[in-house]
Amino acid sequence: MTSKFLIAGALFAAGIAGWAIFANSSNSHSSTPDASEFGAALVSVTVPDAFSGKAQIGQTAYQSICIDCHGKDGSGRNGMGPPLVHKIYEPSHHSDESFQRAVAAGVRSHHWSFGDMAAVDGLTRGDVVSIIAYIRALQRANGIL
């Protein structure tokens, strides 16, 4: 009987710890916009004054392909797609290769409740490298890297 209480207590503690980590993982360097409307930005994003040449190319590709779901400057869109300028997408959790795989093969929903992401046709690995450079520059400007 004592072991049941220990297990229940451990599960409860793990749940509290998980909630605390998630609650503190939001972008702490900018305020969260009012995301109550469908399609509204989920996080505020500070945009750097300048981008590298590769990141500029990535910005153009991002604005053509990714913005509809992931929002302006990676801010996410309520009910549509997660913010990419978020601690969850830092390189130690989602490597550059994970972005490559998501674009090439799609990805099952696992951090957010937006649903699965379909593969994105028409992008080469080089295109995705540039998009990643853009996202990583935004992340750096927002204290994520």
Order of alpha helices (4+ residues) and beta strands (2+ residues): alpha-alpha-alpha-alpha-alpha
